[in-house]
Amino acid sequence: MTRLNLILFFVLIFSALGLVKSQHVARNLYIELEQSNQSAKQIEQEYSQLHLEQSTWAMHSRIEQVAAQQMQMQVPDVRRVQVVELTQANALTESQQTIKPQDKHSQGEARQ
């Protein structure tokens, strides 16, 4: 009987230690999950800020301003603007006239 009591006592001790260890691991995993969620929120916020910044930098008015001030570009006169319509026949001939990448090297060498 005492032998059975000792065996049951050690089984109880080992199962209690196993429970403590599993709770410790679960808490550590929960902490890691919360840190990952916090990091994901921070990255999402940074992405939103970068997206807003990109849209600000890419505004048409800003691009026109930079082109006019830094590059001295001007909007062409309306009389000098030509609108070319792309028809299906023109699209087919343009797609047939595309240059292969290996042809670019041979043409570049011929020009030099």
Residue, then its C-alpha position, 0 to 999 in steps of 0.5 A: m500500500t505504501r508503495l502504491n501511495l509513493i507511486l501515486f504521489f510521484v505521478l501527482i508531483f510530475s503531473a503538477l510540474g507538467l501543468v506548471k511547465s505547460q502554463h509557463v509555455a502558454r504564457n510565453l506564447y501569448i506574450e509573443l503573440e501580443q508582441s507580434n500583434q503590436s508589431a503588425k499594428q505598428i507596421e500597418q500604421e507605418y504603411s498607411q503613413l508611407h502610402l499617404e506620403q507617396s500620394t502627397w509626393a505624386m500629386h499632379s500639382r506638385i509634379e507640375q510645380v517641380a517640373a516648372q521650377q527645377m526642370q524649367m519645363q513648360v506646358p505646350d501650347v494648345r496649337r502644338v499638341q497633337v492627339v493620336e488615336l490608336t486603332q486596332a490595326n496600328a496596335l497590331t503593327e506596333s506589337q509586331q515591331t517590338i524589338k527583342p532584348q538580344d536585338k537591342h544589344s546588337q543595335g547598340e553595338a552597331r551604333q557605337 
